[in-house]
Amino acid sequence: MSSYNIFTAKTEVPEFFKVPAEETVSQTSGTQDIQAQMQNVIQEQLKGVIPTNSIIGLFNLAVWSMLTFILIFGGTQIAGLGIKLIKN
């Protein structure tokens, strides 16, 4: 039932992964080292192409789908054993 509610957007997907908080780097000397500047530029470019929230949401949905699959598979196996016992 929970998967149906998530699929119909009545409830949110459980958060297994969370968006990290934005870190602010204080500039005491006025300049950062080259590696930190490059990292900031790359992060800004990636945010323009793929928003951070969509990646985290995709991961959360994938984990929820895997857990649902495991529960459905387990239920199928238990039901199969029950049917075998009834037949014998």
N, CA, C and O atoms as CSV, one atom per row, in Angstrom:
chain,resi,resn,atom,element,x,y,z
A,1,MET,N,N,0.824,-1.190,0.000
A,1,MET,CA,C,0.000,0.000,0.000
A,1,MET,C,C,0.872,1.259,0.000
A,1,MET,O,O,0.528,2.261,-0.627
A,2,SER,N,N,2.000,1.197,0.708
A,2,SER,CA,C,2.895,2.356,0.749
A,2,SER,C,C,3.453,2.661,-0.639
A,2,SER,O,O,3.563,3.826,-1.022
A,3,SER,N,N,3.802,1.629,-1.385
A,3,SER,CA,C,4.330,1.837,-2.738
A,3,SER,C,C,3.280,2.467,-3.634
A,3,SER,O,O,3.606,3.323,-4.457
A,4,TYR,N,N,2.029,2.062,-3.491
A,4,TYR,CA,C,0.955,2.659,-4.272
A,4,TYR,C,C,0.793,4.133,-3.928
A,4,TYR,O,O,0.631,4.966,-4.819
A,5,ASN,N,N,0.837,4.457,-2.645
A,5,ASN,CA,C,0.723,5.854,-2.229
A,5,ASN,C,C,1.891,6.690,-2.736
A,5,ASN,O,O,1.708,7.856,-3.089
A,6,ILE,N,N,3.076,6.117,-2.777
A,6,ILE,CA,C,4.229,6.839,-3.314
A,6,ILE,C,C,4.057,7.023,-4.816
A,6,ILE,O,O,4.350,8.097,-5.342
A,7,PHE,N,N,3.585,5.986,-5.517
A,7,PHE,CA,C,3.406,6.057,-6.965
A,7,PHE,C,C,2.358,7.094,-7.353
A,7,PHE,O,O,2.507,7.773,-8.369
A,8,THR,N,N,1.309,7.220,-6.561
A,8,THR,CA,C,0.250,8.186,-6.855
A,8,THR,C,C,0.528,9.550,-6.237
A,8,THR,O,O,-0.334,10.427,-6.278
A,9,ALA,N,N,1.712,9.747,-5.667
A,9,ALA,CA,C,2.165,11.028,-5.097
A,9,ALA,C,C,1.317,11.483,-3.913
A,9,ALA,O,O,1.197,12.683,-3.665
A,10,LYS,N,N,0.728,10.533,-3.178
A,10,LYS,CA,C,0.013,10.884,-1.953
A,10,LYS,C,C,0.973,11.038,-0.789
A,10,LYS,O,O,0.714,11.807,0.136
A,11,THR,N,N,2.085,10.306,-0.829
A,11,THR,CA,C,3.124,10.429,0.191
A,11,THR,C,C,4.475,10.583,-0.491
A,11,THR,O,O,4.633,10.254,-1.667
A,12,GLU,N,N,5.424,11.075,0.247
A,12,GLU,CA,C,6.773,11.252,-0.280
A,12,GLU,C,C,7.560,9.952,-0.185
A,12,GLU,O,O,7.249,9.085,0.632
A,13,VAL,N,N,8.573,9.824,-1.018
A,13,VAL,CA,C,9.475,8.682,-0.963
A,13,VAL,C,C,10.302,8.801,0.320
A,13,VAL,O,O,10.798,9.887,0.619
A,14,PRO,N,N,10.465,7.718,1.086
A,14,PRO,CA,C,11.293,7.792,2.293
A,14,PRO,C,C,12.710,8.229,1.945
A,14,PRO,O,O,13.255,7.826,0.918
A,15,GLU,N,N,13.300,9.048,2.801
A,15,GLU,CA,C,14.630,9.574,2.532
A,15,GLU,C,C,15.703,8.686,3.149
A,15,GLU,O,O,15.955,8.738,4.353
A,16,PHE,N,N,16.324,7.878,2.313
A,16,PHE,CA,C,17.468,7.087,2.739
A,16,PHE,C,C,18.740,7.908,2.599
A,16,PHE,O,O,19.688,7.762,3.370
A,17,PHE,N,N,18.735,8.781,1.586
A,17,PHE,CA,C,19.850,9.688,1.350
A,17,PHE,C,C,19.326,11.104,1.499
A,17,PHE,O,O,18.202,11.396,1.090
A,18,LYS,N,N,20.121,11.980,2.076
A,18,LYS,CA,C,19.716,13.360,2.263
A,18,LYS,C,C,20.672,14.282,1.521
A,18,LYS,O,O,21.835,13.944,1.299
A,19,VAL,N,N,20.172,15.436,1.147
A,19,VAL,CA,C,20.990,16.433,0.466
A,19,VAL,C,C,21.928,17.057,1.494
A,19,VAL,O,O,21.469,17.547,2.526
A,20,PRO,N,N,23.228,17.048,1.230
A,20,PRO,CA,C,24.150,17.654,2.194
A,20,PRO,C,C,23.944,19.163,2.278
A,20,PRO,O,O,23.588,19.813,1.295
A,21,ALA,N,N,24.172,19.698,3.458
A,21,ALA,CA,C,24.027,21.131,3.660
A,21,ALA,C,C,25.128,21.871,2.914
A,21,ALA,O,O,26.253,21.385,2.798
A,22,GLU,N,N,24.790,23.040,2.416
A,22,GLU,CA,C,25.778,23.855,1.712
A,22,GLU,C,C,26.817,24.348,2.691
A,22,GLU,O,O,26.485,24.892,3.745
A,23,GLU,N,N,28.061,24.159,2.346
A,23,GLU,CA,C,29.147,24.630,3.190
A,23,GLU,C,C,29.662,25.936,2.642
A,23,GLU,O,O,29.898,26.072,1.441
A,24,THR,N,N,29.834,26.896,3.528
A,24,THR,CA,C,30.408,28.169,3.100
A,24,THR,C,C,31.847,28.213,3.564
A,24,THR,O,O,32.153,27.931,4.722
A,25,VAL,N,N,32.715,28.566,2.652
A,25,VAL,CA,C,34.137,28.617,2.948
A,25,VAL,C,C,34.504,30.074,3.167
A,25,VAL,O,O,34.299,30.917,2.293
A,26,SER,N,N,35.045,30.361,4.336
A,26,SER,CA,C,35.442,31.739,4.603
A,26,SER,C,C,36.801,31.991,3.971
A,26,SER,O,O,37.710,31.166,4.063
A,27,GLN,N,N,36.920,33.126,3.339
A,27,GLN,CA,C,38.155,33.468,2.660
A,27,GLN,C,C,38.913,34.470,3.532
A,27,GLN,O,O,38.602,35.661,3.540
A,28,THR,N,N,39.890,33.982,4.250
A,28,THR,CA,C,40.648,34.876,5.116
A,28,THR,C,C,41.736,35.602,4.349
A,28,THR,O,O,42.011,36.767,4.638
A,29,SER,N,N,42.357,34.958,3.390
A,29,SER,CA,C,43.434,35.597,2.653
A,29,SER,C,C,42.933,36.258,1.380
A,29,SER,O,O,43.706,36.923,0.690
A,30,GLY,N,N,41.643,36.090,1.048
A,30,GLY,CA,C,41.096,36.718,-0.153
A,30,GLY,C,C,41.138,35.814,-1.372
A,30,GLY,O,O,40.404,36.066,-2.327
A,31,THR,N,N,41.947,34.793,-1.385
A,31,THR,CA,C,41.996,33.859,-2.517
A,31,THR,C,C,41.992,32.437,-1.992
A,31,THR,O,O,42.450,32.153,-0.886
A,32,GLN,N,N,41.459,31.553,-2.825
A,32,GLN,CA,C,41.479,30.132,-2.492
A,32,GLN,C,C,42.551,29.471,-3.345
A,32,GLN,O,O,43.030,30.030,-4.331
A,33,ASP,N,N,42.905,28.280,-2.937
A,33,ASP,CA,C,43.855,27.554,-3.778
A,33,ASP,C,C,43.170,27.101,-5.067
A,33,ASP,O,O,41.942,27.057,-5.144
A,34,ILE,N,N,43.953,26.774,-6.047
A,34,ILE,CA,C,43.450,26.450,-7.391
A,34,ILE,C,C,42.514,25.245,-7.365
A,34,ILE,O,O,41.508,25.229,-8.074
A,35,GLN,N,N,42.833,24.244,-6.562
A,35,GLN,CA,C,42.015,23.034,-6.524
A,35,GLN,C,C,40.613,23.346,-5.992
A,35,GLN,O,O,39.629,22.836,-6.528
A,36,ALA,N,N,40.506,24.162,-4.961
A,36,ALA,CA,C,39.207,24.515,-4.407
A,36,ALA,C,C,38.398,25.337,-5.405
A,36,ALA,O,O,37.183,25.166,-5.504
A,37,GLN,N,N,39.056,26.223,-6.141
A,37,GLN,CA,C,38.361,27.015,-7.152
A,37,GLN,C,C,37.832,26.128,-8.268
A,37,GLN,O,O,36.706,26.311,-8.730
A,38,MET,N,N,38.638,25.173,-8.699
A,38,MET,CA,C,38.204,24.250,-9.758
A,38,MET,C,C,37.024,23.399,-9.280
A,38,MET,O,O,36.082,23.162,-10.036
A,39,GLN,N,N,37.075,22.950,-8.048
A,39,GLN,CA,C,35.996,22.144,-7.496
A,39,GLN,C,C,34.696,22.947,-7.462
A,39,GLN,O,O,33.633,22.418,-7.787
A,40,ASN,N,N,34.775,24.210,-7.072
A,40,ASN,CA,C,33.581,25.054,-7.056
A,40,ASN,C,C,33.024,25.269,-8.453
A,40,ASN,O,O,31.809,25.244,-8.644
A,41,VAL,N,N,33.886,25.476,-9.420
A,41,VAL,CA,C,33.438,25.689,-10.801
A,41,VAL,C,C,32.760,24.428,-11.329
A,41,VAL,O,O,31.710,24.512,-11.967
A,42,ILE,N,N,33.344,23.274,-11.071
A,42,ILE,CA,C,32.762,22.009,-11.536
A,42,ILE,C,C,31.413,21.761,-10.862
A,42,ILE,O,O,30.468,21.327,-11.520
A,43,GLN,N,N,31.312,22.029,-9.572
A,43,GLN,CA,C,30.041,21.848,-8.871
A,43,GLN,C,C,28.955,22.741,-9.447
A,43,GLN,O,O,27.820,22.299,-9.623
A,44,GLU,N,N,29.285,23.975,-9.739
A,44,GLU,CA,C,28.311,24.896,-10.312
A,44,GLU,C,C,27.862,24.441,-11.701
A,44,GLU,O,O,26.684,24.554,-12.039
A,45,GLN,N,N,28.790,23.931,-12.502
A,45,GLN,CA,C,28.436,23.445,-13.829
A,45,GLN,C,C,27.537,22.217,-13.753
A,45,GLN,O,O,26.588,22.094,-14.528
A,46,LEU,N,N,27.827,21.309,-12.828
A,46,LEU,CA,C,27.002,20.102,-12.670
A,46,LEU,C,C,25.606,20.445,-12.161
A,46,LEU,O,O,24.631,19.797,-12.544
A,47,LYS,N,N,25.501,21.458,-11.304
A,47,LYS,CA,C,24.185,21.864,-10.811
A,47,LYS,C,C,23.318,22.378,-11.949
A,47,LYS,O,O,22.098,22.217,-11.919
A,48,GLY,N,N,23.936,22.995,-12.952
A,48,GLY,CA,C,23.181,23.474,-14.102
A,48,GLY,C,C,22.676,22.344,-14.970
A,48,GLY,O,O,21.606,22.462,-15.567
A,49,VAL,N,N,23.416,21.249,-15.057
A,49,VAL,CA,C,23.028,20.124,-15.909
A,49,VAL,C,C,22.068,19.194,-15.182
A,49,VAL,O,O,21.000,18.867,-15.700
A,50,ILE,N,N,22.449,18.768,-13.981
A,50,ILE,CA,C,21.649,17.818,-13.210
A,50,ILE,C,C,21.450,18.391,-11.807
A,50,ILE,O,O,22.420,18.499,-11.056
A,51,PRO,N,N,20.229,18.758,-11.432
A,51,PRO,CA,C,20.002,19.280,-10.089
A,51,PRO,C,C,20.294,18.223,-9.018
A,51,PRO,O,O,20.032,17.037,-9.220
A,52,THR,N,N,20.832,18.659,-7.894
A,52,THR,CA,C,21.204,17.752,-6.813
A,52,THR,C,C,19.994,17.001,-6.273
A,52,THR,O,O,20.092,15.812,-5.968
A,53,ASN,N,N,18.867,17.670,-6.151
A,53,ASN,CA,C,17.674,17.029,-5.594
A,53,ASN,C,C,17.176,15.885,-6.468
A,53,ASN,O,O,16.630,14.911,-5.950
A,54,SER,N,N,17.352,15.982,-7.779
A,54,SER,CA,C,16.873,14.905,-8.648
A,54,SER,C,C,17.727,13.649,-8.502
A,54,SER,O,O,17.201,12.538,-8.564
A,55,ILE,N,N,19.024,13.809,-8.309
A,55,ILE,CA,C,19.902,12.646,-8.127
A,55,ILE,C,C,19.575,11.945,-6.810
A,55,ILE,O,O,19.456,10.720,-6.763
A,56,ILE,N,N,19.433,12.724,-5.750
A,56,ILE,CA,C,19.104,12.153,-4.439
A,56,ILE,C,C,17.731,11.488,-4.496
A,56,ILE,O,O,17.546,10.404,-3.942
A,57,GLY,N,N,16.778,12.118,-5.151
A,57,GLY,CA,C,15.440,11.527,-5.288
A,57,GLY,C,C,15.471,10.219,-6.055
A,57,GLY,O,O,14.757,9.277,-5.711
A,58,LEU,N,N,16.296,10.156,-7.094
A,58,LEU,CA,C,16.433,8.928,-7.870
A,58,LEU,C,C,17.035,7.808,-7.020
A,58,LEU,O,O,16.580,6.666,-7.081
A,59,PHE,N,N,18.056,8.134,-6.232
A,59,PHE,CA,C,18.648,7.135,-5.337
A,59,PHE,C,C,17.635,6.646,-4.303
A,59,PHE,O,O,17.551,5.445,-4.046
A,60,ASN,N,N,16.869,7.556,-3.710
A,60,ASN,CA,C,15.857,7.169,-2.726
A,60,ASN,C,C,14.802,6.259,-3.351
A,60,ASN,O,O,14.392,5.267,-2.749
A,61,LEU,N,N,14.368,6.603,-4.560
A,61,LEU,CA,C,13.369,5.787,-5.245
A,61,LEU,C,C,13.926,4.414,-5.599
A,61,LEU,O,O,13.207,3.418,-5.523
A,62,ALA,N,N,15.200,4.349,-5.984
A,62,ALA,CA,C,15.826,3.067,-6.317
A,62,ALA,C,C,15.924,2.169,-5.086
A,62,ALA,O,O,15.644,0.973,-5.170
A,63,VAL,N,N,16.317,2.731,-3.950
A,63,VAL,CA,C,16.415,1.934,-2.720
A,63,VAL,C,C,15.034,1.440,-2.308
A,63,VAL,O,O,14.877,0.281,-1.925
A,64,TRP,N,N,14.030,2.315,-2.385
A,64,TRP,CA,C,12.670,1.909,-2.019
A,64,TRP,C,C,12.179,0.801,-2.955
A,64,TRP,O,O,11.532,-0.142,-2.500
A,65,SER,N,N,12.474,0.900,-4.239
A,65,SER,CA,C,12.065,-0.124,-5.191
A,65,SER,C,C,12.745,-1.459,-4.907
A,65,SER,O,O,12.114,-2.511,-5.007
A,66,MET,N,N,14.029,-1.423,-4.553
A,66,MET,CA,C,14.731,-2.670,-4.214
A,66,MET,C,C,14.131,-3.318,-2.975
A,66,MET,O,O,13.933,-4.532,-2.949
A,67,LEU,N,N,13.840,-2.530,-1.950
A,67,LEU,CA,C,13.229,-3.088,-0.744
A,67,LEU,C,C,11.853,-3.667,-1.038
A,67,LEU,O,O,11.503,-4.726,-0.517
A,68,THR,N,N,11.074,-2.988,-1.864
A,68,THR,CA,C,9.753,-3.498,-2.241
A,68,THR,C,C,9.883,-4.804,-3.017
A,68,THR,O,O,9.121,-5.742,-2.782
A,69,PHE,N,N,10.845,-4.874,-3.941
A,69,PHE,CA,C,11.066,-6.100,-4.702
A,69,PHE,C,C,11.419,-7.258,-3.769
A,69,PHE,O,O,10.913,-8.367,-3.942
A,70,ILE,N,N,12.278,-7.012,-2.788
A,70,ILE,CA,C,12.667,-8.070,-1.847
A,70,ILE,C,C,11.452,-8.569,-1.076
A,70,ILE,O,O,11.290,-9.775,-0.890
A,71,LEU,N,N,10.596,-7.650,-0.624
A,71,LEU,CA,C,9.398,-8.063,0.107
A,71,LEU,C,C,8.432,-8.843,-0.780
A,71,LEU,O,O,7.858,-9.840,-0.341
A,72,ILE,N,N,8.247,-8.403,-2.016
A,72,ILE,CA,C,7.352,-9.123,-2.927
A,72,ILE,C,C,7.919,-10.500,-3.264
A,72,ILE,O,O,7.181,-11.484,-3.297
A,73,PHE,N,N,9.219,-10.574,-3.512
A,73,PHE,CA,C,9.847,-11.860,-3.806
A,73,PHE,C,C,9.722,-12.813,-2.621
A,73,PHE,O,O,9.422,-13.994,-2.799
A,74,GLY,N,N,9.951,-12.305,-1.421
A,74,GLY,CA,C,9.814,-13.145,-0.225
A,74,GLY,C,C,8.388,-13.639,-0.050
A,74,GLY,O,O,8.170,-14.801,0.293
A,75,GLY,N,N,7.413,-12.763,-0.285
A,75,GLY,CA,C,6.011,-13.164,-0.189
A,75,GLY,C,C,5.655,-14.218,-1.210
A,75,GLY,O,O,4.883,-15.132,-0.921
A,76,THR,N,N,6.209,-14.100,-2.397
A,76,THR,CA,C,5.974,-15.097,-3.447
A,76,THR,C,C,6.534,-16.452,-3.039
A,76,THR,O,O,5.883,-17.477,-3.237
A,77,GLN,N,N,7.722,-16.466,-2.476
A,77,GLN,CA,C,8.332,-17.725,-2.050
A,77,GLN,C,C,7.535,-18.370,-0.917
A,77,GLN,O,O,7.334,-19.584,-0.920
A,78,ILE,N,N,7.083,-17.580,0.040
A,78,ILE,CA,C,6.287,-18.121,1.150
A,78,ILE,C,C,4.958,-18.667,0.641
A,78,ILE,O,O,4.512,-19.731,1.071
A,79,ALA,N,N,4.320,-17.926,-0.289
A,79,ALA,CA,C,3.053,-18.402,-0.860
A,79,ALA,C,C,3.271,-19.698,-1.643
A,79,ALA,O,O,2.432,-20.597,-1.593
A,80,GLY,N,N,4.391,-19.800,-2.367
A,80,GLY,CA,C,4.693,-21.023,-3.102
A,80,GLY,C,C,4.864,-22.206,-2.181
A,80,GLY,O,O,4.387,-23.300,-2.480
A,81,LEU,N,N,5.548,-22.000,-1.045
A,81,LEU,CA,C,5.696,-23.082,-0.074
A,81,LEU,C,C,4.351,-23.500,0.512
A,81,LEU,O,O,4.098,-24.685,0.730
A,82,GLY,N,N,3.491,-22.512,0.764
A,82,GLY,CA,C,2.157,-22.825,1.295
A,82,GLY,C,C,1.337,-23.641,0.311
A,82,GLY,O,O,0.635,-24.571,0.707
A,83,ILE,N,N,1.419,-23.305,-0.949
A,83,ILE,CA,C,0.680,-24.047,-1.967
A,83,ILE,C,C,1.203,-25.470,-2.074
A,83,ILE,O,O,0.418,-26.409,-2.201
A,84,LYS,N,N,2.514,-25.640,-2.024
A,84,LYS,CA,C,3.109,-26.997,-2.057
A,84,LYS,C,C,2.639,-27.819,-0.861
A,84,LYS,O,O,2.333,-29.002,-1.011
A,85,LEU,N,N,2.577,-27.210,0.323
A,85,LEU,CA,C,2.133,-27.947,1.513
A,85,LEU,C,C,0.670,-28.331,1.412
A,85,LEU,O,O,0.290,-29.420,1.843
A,86,ILE,N,N,-0.155,-27.470,0.858
A,86,ILE,CA,C,-1.573,-27.781,0.714
A,86,ILE,C,C,-1.790,-28.921,-0.283
A,86,ILE,O,O,-2.643,-29.781,-0.064
A,87,LYS,N,N,-1.014,-28.932,-1.387
A,87,LYS,CA,C,-1.148,-29.974,-2.393
A,87,LYS,C,C,-0.763,-31.344,-1.846
A,87,LYS,O,O,-1.362,-32.355,-2.212
A,88,ASN,N,N,0.248,-31.373,-0.962
A,88,ASN,CA,C,0.709,-32.656,-0.411
A,88,ASN,C,C,-0.115,-32.969,0.757
A,88,ASN,O,O,0.084,-34.005,1.393
